[in-house]
């Protein structure tokens, strides 16, 4: 058995999707054996051509706090790291991510409740669609293509379709989406090594992936101009051990006592309580 963490790091908007600066709603999900084990989302505002949006960026108002903290999270910290998860060689691990332009609907100006509602609906739809695609698709690029096609179908106009907010222009829609699958054995065979983020070295050895996407399949160039192009970067890390104290602090806002997350006096699994093992 091995332990792994996964992190969404950044996306480089080589060219934005819309006529005005994009507002991209980004999601990041890790599924293991068709179970959603960790996810998060956030709205990245003012995405311009040739800009890099990083989860290492800090808030202008609160310099020690992320500019785009992961919201609506499951087993994910504000810095977009999900895990650690314990994996076996035969486990099927799928990393799913998406970016959807919402600038034509001015999502950033909507109440937080509406933003949360949209993000949760997209996350839930991704989990459901992800299971269906994983079960029905083959391996490698076939899975990614199948998921991208499914994502485009259900999110042609995410704002209008999911929360009934009428858009004011034509350029909402998918910017990037993908699903990447590895078995536990393939994870164990990856050549991990020292990695650094924009703000310093990571604690554990890992490997970084960068993939290129366009929105050509759903882009109206006559109205929205150049096709969007995006490079998406995420990483994974192999942990030699799991520090319960450190994970408690990250996951539960500084709490370090297991009693604070124990719901009953009966016996319970620390690994399940911390999301390291799957729920029963």
GIPE-V697401 format. One record per residue. N is the residue number from 1. RES is the residue in three letters. OMEGA is omega in radians with two decimals (999 if undefined). BURIAL is 1 if it has 9 or more other C-alpha atoms within 8 Angstrom, else 0. D_CENTER is the distance of its C-alpha to the mean C-alpha in Angstrom with 1 decimal. Layout:
n = {N	N}
res = {RES	RES}
omega = {OMEGA	OMEGA}
burial = {BURIAL	BURIAL}
d_center = {D_CENTER	D_CENTER}
This chain:
n = {1	2	3	4	5	6	7	8	9	10	11	12	13	14	15	16	17	18	19	20	21	22	23	24	25	26	27	28	29	30	31	32	33	34	35	36	37	38	39	40	41	42	43	44	45	46	47	48	49	50	51	52	53	54	55	56	57	58	59	60	61	62	63	64	65	66	67	68	69	70	71	72	73	74	75	76	77	78	79	80	81	82	83	84	85	86	87	88	89	90	91	92	93	94	95	96	97	98	99	100	101	102	103	104	105	106	107	108	109	110	111	112	113	114	115	116	117	118	119	120	121	122	123	124	125	126	127	128	129	130	131	132	133	134	135	136	137	138	139	140	141	142	143	144	145	146	147	148	149	150	151	152	153	154	155	156	157	158	159	160	161	162	163	164	165	166	167	168	169	170	171	172	173	174	175	176	177	178	179	180	181	182	183	184	185	186	187	188	189	190	191	192	193	194	195	196	197	198	199	200	201	202	203	204	205	206	207	208	209	210	211	212	213	214	215	216	217	218	219	220	221	222	223	224	225	226	227	228	229	230	231	232	233	234	235	236	237	238	239	240	241	242	243	244	245	246	247	248	249	250	251	252	253	254	255	256	257	258	259	260	261	262	263	264	265	266	267	268	269	270	271	272	273	274	275	276	277	278	279	280}
res = {UNK	UNK	UNK	UNK	UNK	UNK	UNK	UNK	UNK	UNK	UNK	UNK	UNK	UNK	UNK	UNK	UNK	UNK	UNK	UNK	UNK	UNK	UNK	UNK	UNK	UNK	UNK	UNK	UNK	UNK	UNK	UNK	UNK	UNK	UNK	UNK	UNK	UNK	UNK	UNK	UNK	UNK	UNK	UNK	UNK	UNK	UNK	UNK	UNK	UNK	UNK	UNK	UNK	UNK	UNK	UNK	UNK	UNK	UNK	UNK	UNK	UNK	UNK	UNK	UNK	UNK	UNK	UNK	UNK	UNK	UNK	UNK	UNK	UNK	UNK	UNK	UNK	UNK	UNK	UNK	UNK	UNK	UNK	UNK	UNK	UNK	UNK	UNK	UNK	UNK	UNK	UNK	UNK	UNK	UNK	UNK	UNK	UNK	UNK	UNK	UNK	UNK	UNK	UNK	UNK	UNK	UNK	UNK	UNK	UNK	UNK	UNK	UNK	UNK	UNK	UNK	UNK	UNK	UNK	UNK	UNK	UNK	UNK	UNK	UNK	UNK	UNK	UNK	UNK	UNK	UNK	UNK	UNK	UNK	UNK	UNK	UNK	UNK	UNK	UNK	UNK	UNK	UNK	UNK	UNK	UNK	UNK	UNK	UNK	UNK	UNK	UNK	UNK	UNK	UNK	UNK	UNK	UNK	UNK	UNK	UNK	UNK	UNK	UNK	UNK	UNK	UNK	UNK	UNK	UNK	UNK	UNK	UNK	UNK	UNK	UNK	UNK	UNK	UNK	UNK	UNK	UNK	UNK	UNK	UNK	UNK	UNK	UNK	UNK	UNK	UNK	UNK	UNK	UNK	UNK	UNK	UNK	UNK	UNK	UNK	UNK	UNK	UNK	UNK	UNK	UNK	UNK	UNK	UNK	UNK	UNK	UNK	UNK	UNK	UNK	UNK	UNK	UNK	UNK	UNK	UNK	UNK	UNK	UNK	UNK	UNK	UNK	UNK	UNK	UNK	UNK	UNK	UNK	UNK	UNK	UNK	UNK	UNK	UNK	UNK	UNK	UNK	UNK	UNK	UNK	UNK	UNK	UNK	UNK	UNK	UNK	UNK	UNK	UNK	UNK	UNK	UNK	UNK	UNK	UNK	UNK	UNK	UNK	UNK	UNK	UNK	UNK	UNK	UNK	UNK	UNK	UNK	UNK	UNK	UNK	UNK	UNK	UNK	UNK	UNK}
omega = {-3.12	3.11	-3.13	2.95	-3.12	-3.11	2.94	-3.04	-3.03	2.92	3.14	3.11	3.11	2.96	-3.13	-3.09	-2.95	3.12	3.06	3.10	-3.13	2.89	-2.98	3.05	-3.03	3.05	3.12	-3.04	3.00	3.09	3.07	-3.10	3.09	3.07	3.07	-3.07	-3.13	3.11	3.05	-3.10	3.05	3.08	3.10	-3.05	3.00	3.06	-3.11	3.10	-3.14	3.05	3.10	3.11	-3.02	3.05	3.01	3.12	-3.12	-3.11	3.09	-3.13	-3.12	-2.98	-3.13	-3.07	-3.11	3.08	-3.12	-3.13	3.07	-3.12	3.09	-2.92	2.95	3.13	3.12	3.09	-3.07	-3.14	3.05	3.02	3.10	-3.03	0.09	3.07	3.08	-3.11	3.04	-3.06	-3.09	3.13	3.08	-3.09	3.14	3.07	-3.07	3.08	-3.11	3.02	-3.06	3.10	-3.14	-2.97	-3.13	3.12	-3.13	-3.11	-3.11	-3.13	3.13	3.05	-3.14	-3.13	3.13	3.07	3.11	-3.11	-3.14	-3.12	-3.14	3.14	3.09	3.11	3.13	3.13	3.11	-3.14	-3.12	-3.13	3.12	3.11	-3.11	-3.12	3.14	-3.12	-3.04	-3.04	3.08	-3.08	3.01	-3.05	-3.13	3.13	-3.14	3.13	-3.14	3.13	3.14	3.12	3.13	3.14	3.14	-3.11	-3.02	-3.09	3.10	3.02	-2.99	-3.07	-3.14	-3.06	-2.99	3.14	3.01	-3.14	-3.02	-3.13	-3.07	-3.12	-2.95	-2.89	2.97	3.01	-3.05	3.04	3.05	3.03	-3.13	3.03	-3.09	-3.03	3.02	2.99	3.07	3.12	3.11	3.04	-3.10	-3.11	3.11	3.13	-3.11	3.12	-3.13	3.08	3.07	3.02	3.12	-3.07	3.09	-3.11	3.03	-3.10	-3.01	3.09	-3.10	3.09	-3.05	3.13	3.03	-3.11	-3.05	-3.10	2.93	3.09	-3.03	-3.06	-3.09	-3.00	3.05	-3.05	3.13	-3.10	-2.98	3.09	-3.04	3.03	3.11	3.03	-3.05	2.94	-3.11	-3.10	3.01	-3.10	3.01	-3.03	3.08	-3.09	3.08	-3.14	3.08	3.06	-3.13	-3.12	-3.13	-3.13	3.08	-3.10	-3.13	-2.99	-3.00	2.97	3.06	3.10	-3.11	-3.13	3.10	3.13	-3.09	3.12	3.13	-3.03	-3.14	3.12	3.13	-3.13	3.11	-3.11	3.09	-3.13	3.12	-3.12	-3.12	3.10	3.14	3.09	-3.12	3.07	3.13	999}
burial = {0	1	1	1	1	1	1	1	1	1	1	1	1	1	1	1	1	1	0	0	1	1	1	1	1	1	1	1	1	1	1	1	0	1	0	1	1	1	1	1	1	1	1	1	1	0	1	1	1	1	1	0	1	0	1	1	1	1	1	0	0	0	0	0	0	1	1	1	1	1	0	1	1	1	1	1	1	1	1	1	1	1	1	1	1	1	1	1	1	0	1	1	1	1	1	1	1	1	1	1	1	1	1	1	1	1	1	1	0	0	0	0	0	1	1	1	1	1	1	1	1	0	1	0	0	1	1	0	1	1	1	0	1	1	0	0	1	0	0	0	0	1	1	1	1	1	1	1	0	1	1	1	0	0	1	1	0	1	1	1	1	0	1	0	0	0	1	0	0	0	1	1	1	1	1	1	1	1	1	1	1	1	1	1	1	1	0	0	0	0	0	1	0	1	1	0	0	0	0	0	0	1	0	1	1	1	1	1	0	0	0	0	1	1	1	0	0	1	1	0	0	0	0	1	1	0	1	1	1	1	1	1	1	1	1	1	1	1	1	0	0	0	0	0	0	0	1	1	1	1	1	0	0	0	0	1	0	0	0	0	0	1	0	0	0	0	0	0	0	0	0	1	1	1	1	1	1	0	0	0}
d_center = {24.3	21.7	18.9	15.5	12.6	9.3	7.9	5.9	9.3	10.3	11.4	15.1	16.5	19.6	20.7	19.3	19.5	21.9	25.3	24.2	21.4	18.0	15.9	12.4	10.1	6.5	3.8	1.0	4.7	7.7	11.0	14.4	17.5	16.1	15.0	11.7	11.7	8.7	5.9	5.5	6.1	8.9	11.6	12.5	16.3	19.0	17.3	20.4	21.5	21.3	19.0	16.3	13.5	12.5	10.8	14.3	16.1	18.2	19.6	23.0	24.3	23.1	22.9	21.8	18.7	15.4	15.7	12.1	11.5	8.5	10.3	11.0	9.7	10.7	11.7	9.6	11.6	11.6	11.0	7.3	9.1	9.0	12.4	15.0	15.6	19.0	19.3	22.5	23.6	23.4	20.0	17.6	14.0	11.5	8.1	6.6	4.8	7.0	9.0	12.1	15.1	16.9	19.5	22.4	21.9	21.7	18.8	18.9	22.4	21.8	22.3	19.4	20.1	19.5	16.2	15.1	16.6	14.8	11.3	12.4	14.1	11.3	9.2	12.5	13.4	10.5	11.5	15.1	15.0	13.0	15.8	18.4	17.3	17.0	20.4	22.0	20.9	22.2	20.7	19.1	18.9	20.2	17.1	14.8	17.6	18.0	14.4	14.6	17.9	16.9	14.2	16.9	19.4	17.7	16.3	19.3	19.8	17.0	18.8	22.1	21.2	19.1	20.8	24.0	23.8	25.8	24.5	26.9	26.3	25.3	22.2	19.3	17.0	14.4	14.0	11.7	10.1	10.5	10.7	12.1	14.4	16.4	19.1	19.7	22.7	21.0	18.6	21.9	23.5	21.1	23.0	21.1	22.5	22.3	19.5	19.3	16.9	18.3	19.9	21.3	21.1	18.7	20.5	19.9	20.4	17.5	16.7	14.7	13.7	14.0	14.2	16.0	15.7	18.1	18.3	21.9	21.9	21.4	22.8	26.2	27.6	30.8	29.2	26.0	27.3	25.6	22.9	19.5	18.4	15.2	14.4	10.8	10.7	8.9	11.2	12.5	15.5	18.5	20.1	23.8	23.8	22.0	23.5	23.6	24.8	22.0	19.3	21.2	21.3	17.6	16.6	19.6	20.5	23.3	24.9	26.1	28.4	27.5	29.9	27.8	25.2	27.9	28.5	31.8	34.6	34.2	32.7	29.0	26.5	25.0	22.3	21.4	21.6	19.1	16.7	17.9	19.6	18.7	20.3	23.8}
